[in-house]
Amino acid sequence: MAILSANNMIRSISLFHLTLAVILVRNPSLLSNQSIVLLLGESMQLPTPRDFAKPSAATAFLAILFALIGLSDLAALSLPEAISDEFWGLQAPVRLLFLFCLTAYAYVAKEGGMLAPRGSVDYRMSAGAGLNNSLVFTWGFMEVAAWFWVYSALREERVAKANKEVERKKREEDRL
């Protein structure tokens, strides 16, 4: 059995999202100046956005989205165990896939990357140009790591529950 249960990991991620919401409302530059953001951004040759220097309408909107995600995840954790297991068993791989694609896009569509505009299209702004920065990459990378850990824990817990159920049925058959 894992040190942390999947529910505890999801609760931690939810509280992390709520913390991000508060930081985005109060002092978004705190995020863009984090060592991990700077380190991953420089190592992946991604720019650090200047939009996070002070609170703005965009950072407030992001804060609302993070608060919504955090609160809805906390609410989903309070579902009955059978429903919660089904929900998170489906939710974790979907989030993992989405976040992996977002993180990969942030890297490969950067300036000079594999999917970067070339030639005469260089002068046009691509639709996803705002996603090619160190903050998006770092957030996606950290979320991918966290949700992969959750996904692994969920699978491990499902196997453990199935083994207990098999043992319980075997004991009942032995009694008969």
N, C-alpha and C positions, 0 to 999 in steps of 0.2 A: 504494500500500500504506500502511496505517496506521502511525503511529509505534509504537504498542503492538499486539501481536498479541492476539487474543481469549483465547488461553491465558494470557498474562501478566496480562490484566485479570481473568480469573476467578481466577487464583492470588492476585492482590492482594485481591480481594473475600473470598476464603477466609481469607486472613491477617487481614483486617479483622474477620471474624467471630470468629476465634480471639482476637484482641485484645479484642473486645467481651466475650467469655466471661471472660477474665481480669479485666477491669475490673469486670464485674458481680459477680464473686466477692469481689474485694478492696475496691473503693471505688465503688459504684454512683452516689454523689452526684456523682462526676466527670462522668458523662454528663448528668445533669439540670442541671448548672451550666455546660455548654458554651455558648459564645456563639451558635452556630448554632441550638441547641435553643431558647434564649431568644428569639432574633430571629424565627425562624419561628413559634414559639408565640405570641408577642405579635402578629405581623403577621396571623396567621390567627385570632387571638382564641381560642386554645386554652389550657386550663389546664395547668400543669406539675405532674405528680403528685408528691406528697410521699412516696410509697412508696419512693423511691430514695435517701432520706436516709442509710440505713445498710444493710449487707447483711442480707438476709432469706431466707426459704425461697423466695419468689417470684423474687427476683433470682438465687438459686442455680439454680433450675429454668431460668430464661431462659439462664443461662450454659451449662448442659448442652445446651440446644437449639442455641445458637449454636456451641458446640464441635462438636456432631454435624454441623451443616450445613457448617461449615468443613472438618472432616476428610473428610466424604463427598465434598465438591466436590474436594478435593485428590486423593482416591483416584480419582475419575472422570476427572481430568485425566491420569492415568497409563494410561488405556486406549489401545489402538492407535489410530492417527490416524483411520482410517476410522470406527471405532465412536465415537470421541470426537466427531468432527464431527457424526455423526447424533444422538448424545445431546445435545450442547449446542445443536444446531440446533432440537431439540424443547423442551429445557429452558428456554432463554432466553425465548422468547415466553410460555411458561406462567408463569414467574416474573414476567415483566413485567406480564402481565395481572393476576395475583393481587395484586402489590404496588400496581399502579395502583388496583385496586378497594379495597384496604385503606386507601390514602392518601386516596382520595376519600371513603370512608366516615368516616374520622376527621375530615374537614372538614365534610361535609354533615350529619352526625348530631350535631354539637356543640350545646351549649345555644344556642338561637336559630337554629340552622341549618335547612335545608330539611327534613331528615328527623327533626328533634328532636321528642320527644313534646310534645303540646299538650293543653291542657284538663285534664280530670280524670286523665289518665294521667301528668301531670307528677309526681305523687307516687310513682309506681312506678319502680323501677330498671329501665331497659331492659337487655336481654341484652348489648349491646355498649357499654355506657356506659364501661367501662374502656379502650376503644380511642380515645376522644375526648380525646386529650391531646397535648401538644407532642412528647413523646418518640416516640410511635407515628408521628405525622405526619412528623417530621423523619427518622426512620429509613426510613419508606416512601418519602419524597421522594428521599432520597439513594440508596436502592437502585433506585428507578425510573430515576434518571439513570444510574447505573452499569450496570444491566442493559440499558438502551436502547443505551448505548455498546457493550456486548458484542454485542448483537443486530446492530447496524449493522456492527461489525467482522466478525462471523461471515458475514454476507451478502456483504460485500466480499471476504473470503477465499474464499468459495465461488465467486464469479464469477471471481476470479483463477485458481483451480484449474481451473475449467471452460475458461477461455480457454487455459491452458497445455496442457490435454488436447487441445483442438481443434487447436492449433498442432502438437503432437506427432503427431497423426494425419495432419495435412496433410503434414508432412515425410515421414512414412512412405509416404504415397500418392505423393508426388513422387519418392521413391527407386525406386518400382516402375515 
